[in-house]
Amino acid sequence: MPPSQRRRRAVDVDDDPDEDARPRQRRNRVDSDAELEDETSADDMDADLDPGQNADNQMAKKLIRYAISCEYSRTVIRRDGIKERVLGNRGRSFKRIFALAQKQLREVWGMELRELPVREKMSLHEKRQAMKSNSQPKSGSGAYILSSTLPKAYRTAAILAPSKTPSADDEATYTAFYTMVISMIWLNNGELSEQKLQRYLTRLNADQNVSMDKTETILKKMERQGYVVKKIDRPPVGQDGDQMISWHVGPRAKEEVGLDGVIGMVKEVYGEWNSDLEKKLMSSLNIKERTDQEEEEEEEEEEADVSRRQMMDVE
């Protein structure tokens, strides 16, 4: 083949990639223009908001992320922790940011932050100290947990399934165990001795292990997370005697499980239910029988509470 033909064909072959590159460059230019338009529209939306309002929204989102991460590990959400890890130097904005986060939690997540009750004075020494001190009693504990605001019809196991971490079976077993222990304490007038607890656990074959964990480890975990309170009464100094250990319902259990949870578990265990069992259960829980008028008043109060929350969200 003559050298001139070889050169012409080589030039033709080299020109082909340039022709393919032009459409590719055109597509890249179109994609970059689209990205710029998206960024510009997002910037325009942020610009429409007041700078202070935009900052409050970011703080509220940060508070929601913090609350969800705490709830995932069943860690109590404390007011001091919110100020330190979320608000920083904007601690005076707590009420405003908290209210905004509550609104977003209810509207988007179907949850809300509920304050835990103040820990009760259990021992005689604690009660005497509280009477001697002139300080005003605390109006709130400053500790919160996330609670569902979904209607009762949607609070089923099919919708609110156990967490998959560490596994769904382990999570379901743990939930069932602490609900059972809380129910036994509540049915024993809110106080259960160590001897009685061990006797109950032995009957259930749970005195040594719960699933793959030691029972002692699970009870310590429940105590740390606020489901139960372990009280140890030691003999006075200089006197002989054994220490007395008793178990009480913790603040988290009062809010998360409550008497309704105890009643539901007892009915589930019994299976068949009748009016006599209902009366015995109410008597064990120190709950008086409610009349139809009281039930109607309670429903009206719940509806009024819902409307108040909605009004607060609007404000």
C-alpha positions in Angstrom: 0.0 0.0 0.0 1.4 3.5 -0.9 2.6 5.6 2.1 0.1 8.4 1.2 -2.9 6.1 1.6 -1.6 4.8 5.0 -1.3 8.4 6.3 -4.8 9.3 5.1 -6.4 6.3 6.8 -4.5 6.9 10.0 -5.8 10.4 10.1 -9.4 9.2 9.5 -9.1 6.7 12.4 -7.7 9.3 14.8 -10.6 11.7 14.0 -13.3 9.2 15.1 -12.8 9.6 18.9 -13.1 13.4 18.6 -16.5 13.0 17.0 -17.6 10.7 19.8 -16.3 13.1 22.5 -18.4 16.0 21.3 -21.9 14.5 22.2 -20.3 13.3 25.5 -19.1 16.8 26.4 -22.5 18.2 25.4 -24.2 15.7 27.8 -21.8 16.6 30.6 -22.6 20.2 30.0 -26.3 19.6 30.2 -25.9 17.6 33.5 -23.8 20.3 35.1 -26.4 22.9 34.1 -29.1 20.8 35.7 -27.1 20.5 38.9 -26.6 24.2 39.0 -30.3 24.8 38.6 -31.1 22.4 41.5 -28.5 24.1 43.7 -29.8 27.5 42.7 -33.4 26.5 43.5 -32.4 25.1 46.9 -30.5 28.3 47.7 -33.5 30.4 46.7 -35.7 28.3 49.1 -33.3 28.9 51.9 -33.1 32.6 51.1 -36.8 32.9 51.4 -36.6 31.9 55.1 -35.6 34.3 57.7 -32.0 33.7 58.8 -33.1 33.2 62.4 -35.9 30.8 61.4 -33.5 28.8 59.2 -31.1 28.5 62.1 -33.9 27.3 64.4 -35.0 24.7 61.9 -31.4 23.4 61.7 -31.2 23.2 65.5 -34.6 21.4 65.7 -33.4 18.8 63.2 -30.2 18.4 65.1 -32.3 17.9 68.3 -34.4 15.3 66.6 -31.4 13.4 65.4 -29.9 13.5 68.9 -33.2 12.3 70.4 -33.6 9.4 68.0 -30.0 8.3 68.6 -30.5 8.3 72.3 -33.8 6.4 72.1 -32.2 3.8 69.9 -29.9 2.8 72.8 -32.6 3.6 75.4 -30.5 6.4 76.8 -32.5 9.0 78.7 -32.5 12.4 76.8 -31.5 14.9 79.4 -32.0 18.7 79.2 -28.3 19.3 80.0 -27.3 16.9 77.2 -29.5 18.8 74.8 -27.9 22.1 75.7 -24.4 20.7 75.5 -24.6 18.6 72.4 -27.2 20.4 70.4 -27.6 24.0 71.4 -24.1 24.9 72.4 -23.9 28.6 73.1 -27.6 29.0 72.3 -28.8 27.5 75.6 -31.4 30.3 76.1 -33.2 29.2 73.0 -34.1 25.8 74.6 -37.9 26.4 74.8 -38.2 27.7 71.2 -36.1 24.9 69.7 -37.7 22.2 71.8 -41.2 23.3 70.7 -40.2 23.4 67.1 -38.7 19.9 67.4 -41.8 18.6 69.0 -43.9 19.9 66.2 -41.7 18.2 63.6 -41.7 15.0 65.6 -45.5 14.8 65.8 -46.1 15.8 62.2 -43.4 13.8 60.5 -42.3 11.0 62.8 -45.5 10.2 64.8 -43.6 10.7 68.1 -43.0 13.2 70.8 -40.7 13.9 73.7 -42.3 13.2 77.0 -40.8 14.2 80.3 -40.2 11.4 82.8 -41.7 11.7 86.3 -39.4 12.8 89.2 -37.9 9.9 91.1 -39.9 9.2 94.2 -38.4 9.3 97.7 -38.5 5.7 98.7 -36.5 5.3 101.9 -37.4 6.9 105.2 -34.1 8.7 105.3 -34.8 10.3 101.9 -38.2 11.4 103.0 -36.8 13.0 106.1 -34.1 14.8 104.2 -36.8 16.1 101.8 -38.9 17.4 104.7 -35.9 19.1 106.4 -34.7 20.8 103.2 -36.4 24.1 102.5 -35.9 23.7 98.8 -38.9 23.7 96.5 -39.8 20.4 95.0 -38.8 19.9 91.4 -41.5 20.7 88.9 -39.9 18.3 86.3 -37.2 15.8 86.0 -35.5 17.4 83.0 -35.2 13.9 81.4 -37.2 12.8 78.4 -37.9 9.8 76.2 -39.5 9.5 72.8 -43.1 8.2 72.8 -45.3 7.2 70.0 -48.3 9.5 69.1 -49.8 7.0 66.7 -53.5 6.1 67.2 -54.1 2.9 69.2 -55.2 1.0 66.0 -51.7 1.4 64.6 -49.8 0.4 67.7 -49.6 -3.3 66.7 -46.7 -5.7 66.5 -47.0 -5.8 62.7 -46.4 -2.0 62.5 -44.2 -1.4 65.5 -42.0 -4.4 65.0 -39.0 -5.1 67.3 -35.6 -3.5 66.3 -33.3 -5.7 64.2 -30.3 -4.8 66.4 -28.9 -6.9 67.8 -31.7 -9.1 66.4 -35.5 -9.1 66.3 -35.7 -12.2 68.6 -33.3 -10.7 71.2 -35.1 -7.4 71.2 -38.5 -9.1 71.5 -37.3 -11.3 74.4 -35.9 -8.3 76.3 -39.1 -6.3 75.8 -41.2 -9.2 77.1 -38.9 -9.8 80.0 -38.8 -6.2 81.4 -42.6 -5.9 80.8 -43.1 -9.1 82.8 -40.8 -7.9 85.7 -42.5 -4.5 85.8 -45.9 -6.1 85.9 -44.9 -8.3 88.8 -43.6 -5.3 90.7 -46.8 -3.3 90.0 -49.0 -6.2 91.0 -47.1 -6.5 94.4 -48.2 -3.0 95.3 -45.2 -1.3 93.6 -42.5 -3.1 95.7 -41.0 -6.5 95.2 -38.4 -8.1 97.5 -35.3 -9.8 96.1 -36.5 -13.1 97.5 -39.9 -12.9 95.8 -38.3 -11.8 92.5 -35.9 -14.7 92.5 -38.8 -17.1 93.3 -40.9 -15.8 90.4 -37.9 -16.0 88.0 -37.2 -19.6 89.1 -40.8 -20.6 88.2 -40.3 -19.1 84.8 -36.9 -20.8 84.4 -35.3 -17.4 84.0 -33.4 -17.2 87.3 -30.0 -17.9 85.6 -30.3 -16.8 81.9 -32.6 -14.7 79.7 -32.0 -15.8 76.1 -28.2 -15.7 75.6 -27.5 -13.3 78.5 -27.2 -13.7 82.3 -30.2 -12.7 84.2 -28.1 -10.5 86.5 -26.8 -8.7 83.5 -30.3 -8.1 82.1 -31.5 -6.7 85.5 -28.5 -4.3 85.6 -29.3 -3.2 82.1 -33.0 -2.6 83.1 -31.8 -0.6 86.1 -29.4 1.5 84.0 -32.1 2.3 81.4 -34.7 3.3 84.1 -37.1 0.4 83.9 -36.6 -0.6 87.5 -35.1 0.9 90.6 -33.1 -1.3 93.0 -33.2 -0.1 96.6 -30.7 -1.5 99.1 -31.5 -0.9 102.8 -28.4 -1.6 104.9 -28.5 -2.0 108.7 -27.4 1.1 110.7 -23.7 1.4 111.5 -22.7 -0.7 114.5 -25.7 -3.0 114.2 -25.8 -6.6 112.9 -28.3 -7.7 110.3 -28.7 -8.5 106.6 -29.3 -5.8 104.0 -32.7 -5.7 102.5 -33.1 -5.5 98.7 -36.3 -4.5 97.0 -37.3 -3.6 93.4 -39.5 -0.7 92.3 -41.0 0.6 89.1 -38.6 3.0 87.3 -39.5 6.3 85.7 -39.1 5.0 82.2 -41.4 2.0 82.9 -44.1 4.4 84.2 -44.0 6.3 80.9 -43.3 3.5 78.4 -45.2 0.6 79.8 -47.6 2.1 82.3 -50.6 0.5 83.9 -52.2 -0.1 80.5 -49.2 -2.2 79.5 -49.5 -4.2 82.7 -53.2 -4.8 82.2 -52.6 -5.8 78.6 -49.9 -8.3 79.5 -52.0 -9.9 82.3 -54.9 -10.3 79.9 -52.6 -11.8 77.2 -51.2 -14.3 79.7 -54.6 -15.4 81.0 -56.2 -15.7 77.6 -59.8 -16.2 78.7 -61.0 -13.1 80.6 -64.1 -12.4 82.6 -65.5 -9.7 85.0 -64.2 -11.5 88.1 -60.7 -11.5 86.9 -61.1 -7.8 85.9 -62.1 -6.9 89.5 -59.2 -8.9 91.0 -56.7 -7.2 88.6 -58.1 -3.7 89.4 -57.8 -4.5 93.1 -54.2 -5.7 92.8 -53.3 -2.5 90.9 -55.2 -0.3 93.4 -57.5 1.0 90.6 -61.0 1.8 91.4 -63.7 0.8 88.9 -64.6 3.6 86.6 -68.1 4.6 85.8 -69.4 5.4 82.3 -69.4 9.1 83.2 -65.7 9.0 84.3 -64.7 7.2 81.1 -66.5 9.9 79.1 -64.8 12.7 81.1 -61.4 11.0 80.5 -62.1 10.8 76.7 -63.1 14.5 76.7 -59.9 15.3 78.6 -57.8 13.4 76.1 -59.4 15.2 73.2 -58.9 18.6 74.9 -55.2 17.6 75.5 -54.8 16.8 71.8 -56.4 20.1 70.8 -54.1 22.0 73.1 -51.1 20.3 71.5 -52.3 21.3 68.1 -52.8 24.9 69.2 -49.2 24.9 70.6 -47.9 23.6 67.3 -49.7 26.3 65.4 -48.3 29.0 67.7 
